Amino acid sequence: MAKEFIKPQRVAIASSDGNVVDECFGRARYYRIYALSAAGYQPAEVRESPRPCRDGAHEEDNFAAALSMVADCQMVVAGRIGPEAVRRLEERGIFATVVSLPLEKVLQRLFERGLPPLSAAVFM
């Protein structure tokens, strides 16, 4: 069975420096939002994260705030993402994927062919 690839219109990327996808979804300080279209991709904004994962535990209010913050995106790309975050993103119709690549390469792949999403089922 062929893997499904997702080509989002808006993507939230967890990156510490804007150059590499290197942050965990729950620990990221910033999500860099990009808009993708048939013409290409461009930065839309940088959002400061409420950082829901601290000291190995989730702070529920911050977790809910982080999910709301990416609600207008169709995909979240992070260096790491836990099963609970994947499940809760999926419930909101947001795909999640994990990569460790330069941000520009991720955007190029999303534009050209999309990326395969994780599924909460992977963690079961």
Backbone torsions as a table, in degrees:
resi	resn	phi	psi	omega
1	MET	NA	130.2	-179.4
2	ALA	-72.8	144.0	176.7
3	LYS	-73.0	140.0	175.1
4	GLU	-80.6	135.8	177.2
5	PHE	-112.8	137.6	-177.6
6	ILE	-104.4	131.6	174.7
7	LYS	-116.5	93.1	-176.9
8	PRO	-74.6	161.8	172.2
9	GLN	-89.8	-31.8	175.8
10	ARG	-134.6	138.1	-178.6
11	VAL	-134.1	139.7	174.8
12	ALA	-104.5	125.4	-176.6
13	ILE	-119.0	127.9	179.1
14	ALA	-87.2	106.3	-178.3
15	SER	-141.6	133.9	-179.2
16	SER	-75.5	-28.8	-172.3
17	ASP	-127.7	-0.9	-178.3
18	GLY	80.3	4.3	-179.9
19	ASN	-113.0	-33.0	-175.0
20	VAL	-134.3	142.1	172.0
21	VAL	-79.7	107.1	-171.7
22	ASP	-142.5	5.2	-175.4
23	GLU	-109.6	148.9	171.6
24	CYS	-75.0	141.4	-179.6
25	PHE	-51.2	-46.7	-175.1
26	GLY	-78.8	-15.7	-178.7
27	ARG	-110.9	-4.6	-177.0
28	ALA	-61.3	138.9	175.0
29	ARG	-79.9	-32.6	-176.4
30	TYR	-138.4	148.3	168.0
31	TYR	-114.0	125.9	178.0
32	ARG	-95.8	118.9	-175.4
33	ILE	-96.5	130.4	178.2
34	TYR	-123.9	143.3	174.3
35	ALA	-101.9	132.3	178.1
36	LEU	-117.3	142.1	178.0
37	SER	-146.3	-179.4	178.2
38	ALA	-62.1	-23.3	-178.4
39	ALA	-85.8	-16.5	-178.2
40	GLY	144.6	-148.8	-179.4
41	TYR	-140.8	153.4	178.6
42	GLN	-151.9	150.9	177.2
43	PRO	-66.8	138.6	178.3
44	ALA	-103.9	-45.8	-179.6
45	GLU	-173.4	168.5	173.3
46	VAL	-117.4	127.8	-179.3
47	ARG	-114.0	133.6	177.3
48	GLU	-79.4	130.9	-175.6
49	SER	-85.5	146.6	173.9
50	PRO	-77.6	-2.2	177.2
51	ARG	49.5	74.4	-175.5
52	PRO	-70.5	-18.8	-178.0
53	CYS	-104.0	113.7	179.1
54	ARG	-137.3	133.5	178.7
55	ASP	53.8	37.2	175.6
56	GLY	79.2	3.8	-179.7
57	ALA	-127.9	156.3	177.7
58	HIS	-93.9	134.7	171.3
59	GLU	-94.0	111.5	-169.2
60	GLU	-56.8	-43.0	179.5
61	ASP	-62.2	-42.8	179.0
62	ASN	-69.3	-34.8	178.0
63	PHE	-63.2	-46.9	178.5
64	ALA	-62.0	-39.3	179.6
65	ALA	-66.3	-39.7	178.8
66	ALA	-65.2	-41.0	178.0
67	LEU	-64.2	-41.2	177.9
68	SER	-65.2	-36.2	-176.9
69	MET	-64.7	-27.5	-179.5
70	VAL	-106.7	13.4	-174.9
71	ALA	-63.1	-23.1	179.7
72	ASP	-89.6	4.6	179.2
73	CYS	-103.2	154.1	177.4
74	GLN	-98.0	-12.3	-179.6
75	MET	-150.1	145.5	171.2
76	VAL	-117.3	130.4	177.4
77	VAL	-117.0	126.8	-177.9
78	ALA	-143.4	164.0	176.2
79	GLY	-73.9	-27.5	175.3
80	ARG	-151.6	150.2	175.0
81	ILE	-156.8	131.7	-176.5
82	GLY	-82.7	164.6	-176.4
83	PRO	-61.7	-34.8	179.4
84	GLU	-67.1	-41.6	178.0
85	ALA	-65.3	-42.6	178.4
86	VAL	-59.8	-46.8	-179.0
87	ARG	-60.1	-46.2	-176.8
88	ARG	-71.8	-32.2	173.8
89	LEU	-67.0	-45.3	178.7
90	GLU	-57.4	-40.7	178.7
91	GLU	-58.7	-25.5	-179.9
92	ARG	-98.1	7.1	179.1
93	GLY	77.0	21.4	179.8
94	ILE	-107.9	126.2	177.5
95	PHE	-83.0	150.7	177.5
96	ALA	-127.2	144.7	173.5
97	THR	-145.3	155.2	-177.9
98	VAL	-116.6	127.1	175.0
99	VAL	-142.8	162.1	172.4
100	SER	-133.1	82.3	-173.9
101	LEU	-142.2	163.5	170.9
102	PRO	-60.7	141.2	-177.4
103	LEU	-56.6	-41.3	-179.7
104	GLU	-61.1	-39.3	179.1
105	LYS	-66.6	-40.1	177.6
106	VAL	-61.6	-46.9	180.0
107	LEU	-62.8	-39.9	178.7
108	GLN	-63.5	-43.0	178.5
109	ARG	-64.6	-41.9	178.0
110	LEU	-61.2	-42.4	-179.2
111	PHE	-66.6	-44.1	-175.0
112	GLU	-76.0	-46.2	-173.1
113	ARG	-142.1	-8.4	-177.4
114	GLY	89.8	179.5	177.4
115	LEU	-131.4	148.5	177.3
116	PRO	-75.4	134.0	178.9
117	PRO	-82.0	152.2	166.1
118	LEU	-71.8	166.9	172.3
119	SER	-136.4	144.5	177.0
120	ALA	-58.1	-26.5	179.4
121	ALA	-61.8	-26.4	179.4
122	VAL	-61.4	-31.6	-174.8
123	PHE	-88.7	-6.2	-176.1
124	MET	-84.2	NA	NA
